[in-house]
């Protein structure tokens, strides 16, 4: 695991489960922090989720290693207990909980 990576639990939303869980080992989408009140600022950060087995095999929830896609992201916010939402376009796909 890279220093900026953290273990996380990903709970997929009902619409995402109905469409089928991702079958890839790498999943990259925008997040919003649950502690930030809406409306959210225009800036968003892409979260890279790396799986040992695809979510389609793991089920819901899935375990992953997560990190930001870019160096300029607020890495200090990825800490144990953080919850954020993963979005596929305008649709919330999952809730991410950072474990360590």
C-alpha positions in Angstrom: 0.0 0.0 0.0 1.3 3.4 -0.9 1.7 6.0 2.0 -1.3 8.0 0.7 -3.5 4.9 0.4 -6.0 3.9 3.0 -8.2 0.9 3.5 -11.9 1.6 3.1 -15.3 0.0 3.1 -17.5 0.9 0.1 -21.3 0.6 0.5 -22.9 0.7 -2.9 -26.2 2.5 -3.3 -29.3 0.6 -4.2 -29.5 2.0 -7.8 -25.8 0.9 -8.3 -26.5 -2.5 -6.9 -29.5 -2.9 -9.3 -27.3 -2.0 -12.3 -24.6 -4.4 -11.1 -21.5 -3.8 -9.1 -18.3 -2.8 -10.9 -16.4 -5.7 -12.3 -13.0 -3.9 -12.5 -10.1 -3.8 -10.0 -9.8 0.0 -10.4 -12.7 2.5 -10.1 -12.2 6.3 -10.3 -15.0 8.8 -9.6 -15.6 12.1 -8.0 -16.4 12.4 -4.3 -18.2 14.8 -2.0 -17.3 14.9 1.7 -20.4 14.2 3.9 -19.3 16.8 6.4 -19.3 19.6 3.9 -22.8 21.2 3.7 -24.5 21.5 0.3 -24.4 23.3 -2.0 -21.0 21.8 -2.6 -18.2 23.9 -4.1 -17.6 23.5 -7.8 -14.2 21.9 -7.2 -14.3 18.1 -6.7 -11.7 15.4 -6.2 -11.4 12.1 -7.9 -10.9 9.1 -5.6 -9.1 6.0 -6.9 -10.5 2.8 -5.5 -8.3 -0.3 -6.0 -9.8 -3.7 -5.2 -8.1 -7.1 -4.6 -11.2 -8.7 -6.1 -13.9 -6.8 -8.1 -16.9 -5.5 -6.2 -19.0 -7.8 -8.4 -17.3 -10.7 -6.7 -17.0 -9.1 -3.2 -20.6 -8.0 -2.9 -21.9 -5.1 -0.9 -20.1 -3.7 0.9 -16.7 -4.0 -0.8 -13.2 -3.5 0.6 -10.7 -1.3 -1.3 -7.6 0.8 -1.0 -8.4 4.4 -1.7 -6.3 7.5 -2.6 -6.8 10.8 -4.4 -6.0 10.9 -8.1 -4.0 14.1 -8.0 -1.2 15.4 -5.7 -3.0 18.7 -5.1 -6.0 17.0 -3.4 -6.6 17.4 0.4 -4.9 14.2 1.4 -5.1 15.2 5.1 -8.9 14.6 4.9 -8.4 10.9 4.2 -8.2 9.6 7.7 -9.9 6.9 9.7 -13.6 7.5 10.2 -14.0 9.8 7.2 -17.2 9.2 5.2 -17.6 10.5 1.7 -19.9 9.9 -1.2 -18.8 8.6 -4.6 -20.6 9.9 -7.6 -21.0 8.6 -11.1 -22.0 11.9 -12.8 -24.9 13.3 -10.9 -25.8 10.0 -9.3 -24.5 8.9 -5.8 -23.0 5.4 -6.4 -21.6 4.6 -3.0 -20.6 5.7 0.5 -16.9 5.3 1.3 -15.8 4.9 4.9 -12.0 5.2 5.5 -10.9 2.4 7.9 -7.2 3.3 8.5 
